Amino acid sequence: MRSVTLVAAAVAACATTASLPSPAPAPVTFAPSAAAMDAHVKYLADDLLEGRAPATRGGRLAVKYVAAQFEAMGLEPGAADGSYFQPVALVGMTPHPSLVWGRGGAPHALKYLDDFVAWAERPEDHIVADGVVVFVGYGIQAAEWRWDDYKDTDVRGKVLLMLVNDPGLQDSAIFNGRALTYYGRWTYKLEEAARHGAVGALLVHTNESATYGWDVVRGSWSVEQFKLDRPAAHSLAFAGWVTHDAAQAALAQAGLGLDSLTRAAARRDFRPISTGLHVALDVTSAVRHVQSENVVARLPGSDPDLSREVVVFTAHWDHKGIGPVVNGDSIYNGAEDNASGVAAMLGAAGALVQSQARPRRTVLFVATTAEESGLLGSEAYVHDPLVSLERTAAVLNLDVVNVRGATRDIDALGIDRSTLGPVFEQAARAESLSVVHQPDVRGSFYRSDHFPFARAGVPALSIEPGVDFVGRPAGWGKDQAERYNRERYHQPGDEYRPTFRYDGMAQEVRVALRVALAVANAPTLPRWLPHSEFQRPQAGGP
């Protein structure tokens, strides 16, 4: 069993029990190179790489580049075949959909990209599907919240219309209030609809509920969509998004109001509503079965026994590739998302090697593929881990890392979920940073590569930038983050900028390394806290 208490270890010293004071950090110096991290971002976000989509020329260039950097540092190959490349089999589908819906004999065609996006959920080149539209509220079944939007209603063969986010958006007394739970994620909703036998699902978009604008939806779901190339127990025929206005107009034709339906969906007594609408969808897809790669390197642990256990760094190398033209640009470069995270991971690897610190446990660096398609690279790793998950001590994720300058604070998703939280706080103090934990309104904990590990039982953190920037007025950091989310996230505007600054990235790297070494040197493994939804018995040790 994982130890009941993770001891907050000093950076390079063995930890004591949690009831005793932690020793002062050992004088290990980490010096990530700002020039090197800038060069990594500049190259990975260059137009030459065409947005780094998996199984494209640009994606392959990114994979080769990351592997070459690992090799140059002297890190060992981490894949099972003795290379730096862990194969990930994918099926890619580029959708060309049409959708009509309406009541009776008055169908209305929606305009692709302006009113809706849709894609095939099965690896078939042509899918024709139709059905009655049933509104299922938030599409959630959650026994722990005493919530069931389905109420044993038979929705087999139906097309489900549902809200994104969860009922806490409307009522702060239920779920986690405005902090999104996993039940609010679109991925969960499609999984649940498939389990209930629906033929398709349509998500109603609003900026507030999705936490991003329609431009993000257009850019993200009109390009090639990837899935793991393996059989699925349950699958929809198709899925899609519709705008609030398109959904409202169709429901009004059926004598229903979207606003009143939304209010009803926030109550536990909500029951599915057959709208009287009928939808017909046709999706022609260019289908290709391809192989992509996670790039994996390892720094072997120094302890003969504990070296069989690992601390894992993750950062995804992929982005959206080439998509709809915005302001004359169709390359979705992904400079901040996530060339910055790969640069930070390479910076961490280089700084760890240069420090000559030799942790007792092995440190594994995994640059994942197809994160933007649903965390597929990390999901594939968890399904076929290079080191068993029982011997995986923790996962530290780097995604959209600070390129705006030094801060006085820092944060991490997951610090309130496991015994990694006190370790992170101690590491931050060692860097003279305060931990200011922001509410996870966007549900970011469920949206990056640490999450498949967490769901499989491995304690995880995803490092987050601070918001109190040195030399900037109060509120500047929050304003810049909101502006990025509004104007550049999953857009061609997420490009390399000469104004990027790397002292904040270096702070994140140093804190992450301190956490990694504390975990790698501790005599016991981290554990989830009792209130965490990921708590489960798990074997540990070599």
Secondary structure, 3 states (H helix, E strand, C coil): CCCCCCCCCCCCCCCCCCCCCCCCCCCCCCCCCHHHHHHHHHHHCCHHHCCCCCCCHHHHHHHHHHHHHHHHHCCEECCCCCCCEEEEEEEEEEEEEEEEEEECCEEEECCECCCEEEEECCCCCEEEEEEEEEECCCCCEEHHHCEECCCCCCCCCCEEEEECCCHHHCCCCCCCCCCCCHHHCHHHHHHHHHHCCCCEEEEEECHHHHCCCHHHHHHHHCCCEEEECCCCCCCCCEEEEEEHHHHHHHHHHCCCCHHHHHHHHCCCCCCCEEEEEEEEEEEEEEEEEEEEEEEEEEECCCCCCHHHCEEEEEEECCCCEEEEEECCEEEECCHHHHHHHHHHHHHHHHHHHHHCCCCCCEEEEEEECCHHHCCHHHHHHHHCCCCCHHHEEEEEEECCCCCECCECEEEEECCCCECHHHHHHHHHHHCCCEECCCCCCCCHHHCCCHHHHHHCCCCEEEEEECCCECCCCCCHHHHHHHHHHHHCCCCCCCCCCCCCECHHHHHHHHHHHHHHHHHHHCCCCCCECCCCCCCCCCCCCC
